[in-house]
Amino acid sequence: MSALSPEHPVPVLELRDLSRVHGSGDTAVHALRGLSLSVEAGELVAVMGPSGSGKSTLLALAGGLDTASSGQVLVEGAELGAMSRRELAKLRRRSVGYVFQDFNLLPALTAVENVALPRELDGTSARAARQEALAALADVGVPELADRFPDAMSGGQQQRVAIARALVGPRRLVLADEPTGALDSETGEAVLRLIRRRCDDGAAGLLVTHEARHAAWADRVVFLRDGAMIDDTGQVSTVDSLLAGGAG
């Protein structure tokens, strides 16, 4: 990756004419259709749209968890489609924090071990990784869960641990798929504040949400329908009107 001048920084995330098709022929499903989007350092972008519009597919492609049918995904200028599986795994550990809808915590590990794992896999010492993980758990308000296993936590507690894992270490890209779904409104607001703060500190964020009040935390809102971007005005009020108009 060539160095660019400060006047022309590389976006943290860039999607170029991205398409994803599942299946073929008459049964083909077009999950994304020619979508282009850039997210800069310090920017939080909310993605809204009805069920089946391609929101989760977009996050999976942005995080290197799925492969595009056509187009390019670049994270800090590096094209994911040109990477080996090992290189992709390294990128996800080091640069990408992903908050899944279903938490994806490892049941055999405690909360602090789950949060520390990506840092240890990236070469951080076990002691330093544990200290980073404890700090991340404190940031999301659950330091007391450090030595508890996932099956001894509520859904909301598991979600906060999953968010701590996504934010631990120097992640430059945060991808969040309905991160407040299992949380009460007060805790959900606290989590969004954490994601907003990480972006304010220089990361880029992509937040999938179905609630306009959550999208209001973002700098910009994009709206998807049938795998295509139909609005990129950055105005939550515009998204509200689109939803009211039947986008669901």
VMD Tcl script that draws the C-alpha trace (Angstrom):
set ca {
  {0.00 0.00 0.00}
  {1.57 3.24 -1.10}
  {1.76 6.18 1.25}
  {-0.54 9.06 0.47}
  {-0.26 12.66 1.55}
  {-2.28 13.78 4.59}
  {-4.44 15.84 2.20}
  {-5.62 12.59 0.56}
  {-6.03 10.03 3.34}
  {-7.14 6.50 2.52}
  {-10.67 5.74 3.77}
  {-10.71 3.15 6.54}
  {-13.42 1.28 4.61}
  {-14.15 1.54 0.91}
  {-16.69 -0.53 -1.01}
  {-16.49 -0.27 -4.80}
  {-19.44 -1.39 -6.95}
  {-20.04 -4.30 -4.59}
  {-22.43 -7.13 -5.50}
  {-23.26 -10.41 -3.79}
  {-25.35 -13.08 -5.47}
  {-26.39 -16.31 -3.77}
  {-27.20 -19.21 -6.09}
  {-27.59 -19.00 -9.86}
  {-30.15 -18.98 -12.63}
  {-33.81 -18.60 -11.73}
  {-33.11 -19.15 -8.03}
  {-30.36 -16.50 -7.75}
  {-30.78 -14.06 -4.88}
  {-29.14 -10.63 -5.30}
  {-28.23 -9.70 -1.73}
  {-26.28 -6.59 -2.83}
  {-26.37 -4.78 -6.16}
  {-23.50 -2.50 -7.20}
  {-23.11 -0.76 -3.85}
  {-20.36 1.82 -3.33}
  {-19.58 3.42 0.03}
  {-16.62 5.00 1.82}
  {-16.23 5.44 5.57}
  {-13.51 7.78 6.78}
  {-11.54 7.74 10.01}
  {-13.59 9.43 12.72}
  {-16.88 8.73 10.94}
  {-19.81 6.60 12.10}
  {-22.22 5.57 9.33}
  {-25.61 4.03 10.12}
  {-27.16 1.53 7.69}
  {-30.92 1.18 7.68}
  {-33.44 -0.72 5.60}
  {-36.13 -3.42 5.77}
  {-35.43 -7.07 6.49}
  {-33.70 -8.66 3.51}
  {-32.36 -5.37 2.17}
  {-28.72 -6.50 2.43}
  {-27.62 -4.84 5.67}
  {-26.04 -7.91 7.30}
  {-24.55 -9.01 3.97}
  {-22.91 -5.59 3.72}
  {-21.32 -5.98 7.15}
  {-20.15 -9.53 6.42}
  {-18.41 -8.38 3.24}
  {-16.91 -5.33 4.95}
  {-15.46 -7.55 7.67}
  {-14.06 -10.20 5.33}
  {-16.50 -12.85 6.58}
  {-18.00 -13.30 3.11}
  {-16.71 -12.89 -0.44}
  {-18.18 -10.51 -2.99}
  {-19.50 -11.82 -6.30}
  {-18.08 -8.69 -7.94}
  {-16.58 -5.40 -6.85}
  {-13.97 -4.62 -4.21}
  {-13.73 -4.23 -0.45}
  {-10.75 -2.24 0.85}
  {-9.78 -1.75 4.48}
  {-7.19 1.02 4.86}
  {-6.33 0.61 1.20}
  {-5.82 -3.17 1.32}
  {-8.12 -5.17 -0.96}
  {-9.72 -8.07 0.90}
  {-10.33 -10.07 -2.28}
  {-6.57 -10.26 -2.89}
  {-5.80 -11.66 0.58}
  {-5.20 -15.24 1.61}
  {-7.32 -16.78 4.38}
  {-4.44 -16.26 6.81}
  {-4.07 -12.61 5.84}
  {-7.81 -12.06 6.23}
  {-7.76 -13.64 9.68}
  {-4.89 -11.37 10.69}
  {-6.73 -8.30 9.41}
  {-9.87 -9.22 11.37}
  {-7.90 -9.74 14.58}
  {-5.90 -6.56 14.26}
  {-8.06 -4.01 12.48}
  {-11.72 -5.04 12.54}
  {-14.04 -5.23 15.53}
  {-17.29 -7.05 14.74}
  {-20.39 -7.07 16.96}
  {-22.62 -9.96 15.88}
  {-26.37 -10.21 16.43}
  {-25.92 -13.60 18.13}
  {-22.87 -12.57 20.23}
  {-20.58 -15.47 19.05}
  {-18.92 -15.83 22.46}
  {-16.94 -19.03 22.99}
  {-18.81 -20.97 25.72}
  {-15.68 -22.60 27.16}
  {-14.01 -19.24 27.84}
  {-14.78 -16.68 30.54}
  {-15.74 -13.13 29.63}
  {-12.20 -11.80 30.03}
  {-10.79 -14.72 28.04}
  {-13.28 -14.11 25.22}
  {-12.36 -10.43 25.08}
  {-8.60 -11.07 25.32}
  {-8.54 -13.83 22.68}
  {-8.14 -11.70 19.51}
  {-5.32 -9.73 21.15}
  {-3.50 -12.92 22.18}
  {-3.93 -14.41 18.71}
  {-2.38 -11.24 17.33}
  {0.74 -11.73 19.44}
  {-0.01 -9.65 22.53}
  {1.25 -11.31 25.73}
  {-1.40 -13.07 27.82}
  {-0.87 -10.66 30.70}
  {-1.16 -7.52 28.54}
  {-4.14 -8.95 26.66}
  {-5.91 -9.66 29.96}
  {-5.31 -6.10 31.16}
  {-6.70 -4.70 27.88}
  {-9.70 -7.03 28.17}
  {-10.42 -6.00 31.76}
  {-10.31 -2.34 30.70}
  {-12.70 -3.06 27.81}
  {-15.14 -4.86 30.13}
  {-15.03 -1.88 32.48}
  {-15.73 0.45 29.55}
  {-18.96 -1.41 28.76}
  {-19.95 -1.47 32.44}
  {-19.50 -5.16 33.30}
  {-16.11 -5.55 35.05}
  {-17.73 -7.98 37.51}
  {-18.34 -10.49 34.70}
  {-14.64 -11.02 33.99}
  {-14.49 -14.60 35.32}
  {-18.01 -15.64 34.40}
  {-18.80 -18.03 31.53}
  {-21.35 -17.06 28.84}
  {-23.98 -19.57 30.01}
  {-24.02 -17.81 33.39}
  {-24.83 -14.43 31.80}
  {-28.07 -12.86 30.61}
  {-28.48 -11.98 26.94}
  {-27.77 -8.33 27.68}
  {-24.61 -9.22 29.60}
  {-23.38 -11.42 26.76}
  {-23.99 -8.58 24.32}
  {-21.89 -6.19 26.38}
  {-19.05 -8.72 26.56}
  {-19.28 -9.14 22.78}
  {-19.05 -5.37 22.35}
  {-16.02 -5.24 24.65}
  {-14.36 -7.89 22.45}
  {-15.10 -5.79 19.34}
  {-13.62 -2.63 20.87}
  {-10.55 -4.10 22.62}
  {-7.17 -3.02 21.31}
  {-6.40 -0.59 18.48}
  {-9.24 -1.61 16.13}
  {-9.60 0.87 13.25}
  {-12.92 -0.41 11.89}
  {-15.94 -1.24 14.05}
  {-18.82 -3.16 12.44}
  {-21.94 -3.47 14.57}
  {-25.00 -5.51 13.57}
  {-27.92 -4.33 15.75}
  {-25.59 -4.03 18.77}
  {-28.34 -2.90 21.15}
  {-30.86 -5.63 20.30}
  {-30.53 -7.52 23.60}
  {-30.13 -4.43 25.78}
  {-32.52 -2.17 27.65}
  {-32.75 1.39 26.36}
  {-30.39 2.91 28.95}
  {-27.68 0.29 28.41}
  {-28.19 0.51 24.66}
  {-27.54 4.24 24.74}
  {-24.37 3.64 26.75}
  {-23.14 1.13 24.15}
  {-23.82 3.55 21.29}
  {-21.93 6.22 23.22}
  {-18.93 3.85 23.40}
  {-19.02 3.18 19.66}
  {-19.38 6.91 19.00}
  {-16.39 7.62 21.25}
  {-14.23 5.05 19.46}
  {-15.04 6.75 16.16}
  {-14.34 10.18 17.64}
  {-10.93 8.78 18.64}
  {-10.15 7.97 14.99}
  {-11.81 4.66 14.11}
  {-14.45 4.22 11.41}
  {-17.78 2.64 12.27}
  {-20.61 0.98 10.36}
  {-23.76 0.52 12.42}
  {-26.72 -1.56 11.23}
  {-29.88 -0.49 13.02}
  {-33.63 -0.36 12.46}
  {-34.21 2.51 14.89}
  {-33.86 6.13 13.81}
  {-32.98 7.19 17.37}
  {-29.92 4.93 17.20}
  {-29.04 6.14 13.72}
  {-29.03 9.67 15.17}
  {-25.69 8.83 16.80}
  {-24.14 8.53 13.31}
  {-22.58 11.21 11.15}
  {-24.35 9.87 8.09}
  {-27.19 7.46 7.33}
  {-27.47 5.21 4.27}
  {-30.66 3.37 3.38}
  {-30.79 0.04 1.54}
  {-33.65 -1.63 -0.26}
  {-33.41 -4.88 -2.26}
  {-29.62 -4.83 -2.02}
  {-29.19 -1.33 -3.44}
  {-28.53 2.02 -1.79}
  {-31.54 4.28 -2.31}
  {-30.55 7.16 -0.05}
  {-27.27 8.61 1.24}
  {-28.36 12.03 2.42}
  {-27.06 11.71 5.94}
  {-30.37 12.96 7.31}
  {-32.18 10.78 9.85}
  {-35.39 12.69 9.08}
  {-35.14 11.54 5.47}
  {-34.76 7.95 6.62}
  {-37.83 8.37 8.84}
  {-39.85 9.47 5.83}
  {-38.59 6.54 3.78}
  {-39.59 4.14 6.53}
  {-43.00 5.79 6.78}
  {-43.36 5.42 3.04}
  {-43.41 1.65 3.25}
  {-39.76 0.60 3.33}
  {-40.67 -1.32 6.49}
}
mol new
graphics top color blue
foreach p $ca { graphics top sphere $p radius 0.5 }
foreach p [lrange $ca 0 end-1] q [lrange $ca 1 end] { graphics top cylinder $p $q radius 0.2 }
display resetview
